[in-house]
Amino acid sequence: MDGKMLARIGAAVFVAVAITATAIEMTRKEEAPASWSSGRAVQARVDPLRDALIRCQALGEDGPRDPACRRAWAENRNRFLAPGARPAERLPDMPSAPRESLTPQPEERNPPMPPPAAPTLTPQLDEAR
């Protein structure tokens, strides 16, 4: 078998696989996607601050000039940036590392480094002579 014949057979196999894959995809029925549950309970309580922030977002450029929007943004900043605002979401305290593992053992100590030697200057030859 020469190279041209092998290339033709390869191209025919490729086309046959592509046609088969297309036919399978076209005969597949469209299934409705399964609804994904996040596992969170739907929050039934209405947050007036959230509604105010959404209203301010809809105002666009007029939002920064609206006094109600300024109050809503200030309250939103205080909710999330105030110290101790969200104590339930703090990271747990990390256990302290054992102290004996941090101290170097006598056999692990390196010998002291000698002081650096003074640099030696090589005499320059006067090439102008």
N, C-alpha and C positions, 0 to 999 in steps of 0.2 A: 504494500500500500504506500503510495507516495503522499507527500504533504498536502497536496491540493485535495485529494479524495478525503483525507482525514479531516481537513478543515470543513469540507462540505457536509460530512456526516455530523461533525460537531455542531455546525450551524443548524442543521435539520433537527437535531435533538434539542437544541436550545429553543427553537421555534415551537416544537411540539410541547415542551414543558411550559412555555409561556402561554400557549393557547389553552392547555389543560388548567393552569392556575386561574386564568381569566374566566373560564367556564365555571369552575368551582365557585369563584367569588361572585359571579353573577347569579348563580342559582341559590346562593345562601339567603335565607330569610333574615330580615332585619329584626333583631330582638330588642325589646325595650330595655334600656339600661336599668340595672337594679338600683334602687334607691340606697344611698349610702347613709348610714346612721353614724353620727359623730360620737354617740355615746353620752352626749351632754343632754341634760334636761332643758327643755325650752324655757327660757326665762319669761315668766308671766308678769313680773313686776315691770312697770313702765318707768323709764328713767327720763325725767323732764330735762336734765342736762343734755342727754343724747339728742333729744328732739330739738333743743335749742341750737346745738352744734350743727345738726343737719340743716336747720333753717338758715343758719349763718353761712353755711357752705353754699346754699342755693342763692344767696344774695350776691355772691361774686365780689366785685370790687366795692360794693357798698357795705360789705360786712365789717371791715375795720372802722367804719365811721358810725356804726350802729352801737349805741350804748349797751343794749341788751346782749349783743354779741361780745362786746368787751368783757362784760360780767361773766358770761358763760365761759369764755376762754380763760379768764382768771381762775374761775372755779375748777376748770379742767386741769390747769397747771397745779393748783393746790392739791387736787386729788392724787396726782401721780408724783409730784416733786417734793411734797412736804415730807420732812423727816418723820418716819414711823407711819406713813400714810397706808402702807400695805404690809403690816407685820406678818400676815399669814403666808405671804409669798417669798419671804426671805429664805436664803439658802441655809441648810442645816449647818451647824458648827462642825468643823472638821476635827477629827481626833488628833491630839498632838502626837508628834513623832517621838519615839523613845530617845532619850537623851544619850544613852551609851552608844548608840549607833552613829551619832554625829561627832563624837570626839575621836580624834585619830589615835590609833593604837601605837605603842612604842616601835613595833617593827615596821610600821607603815611610814614613819617619818623619813623625810628625805634629808640627806646631809646638807649643811649650809653651803650656799654657793660662794665661791671665792669672789673677791671684788674684781671688777673688770680691769684689765690691764690698760695702761696708758697707751694711747695710739702712737705708733712710731711714724715719724715723718721721713719720707725718702727725699734725699737731696735732689733738687732740680738742676738739670744740666743747662748751662747757658748755650743755646744753639746759635746765638748771634755771632759768636767768635769765628 
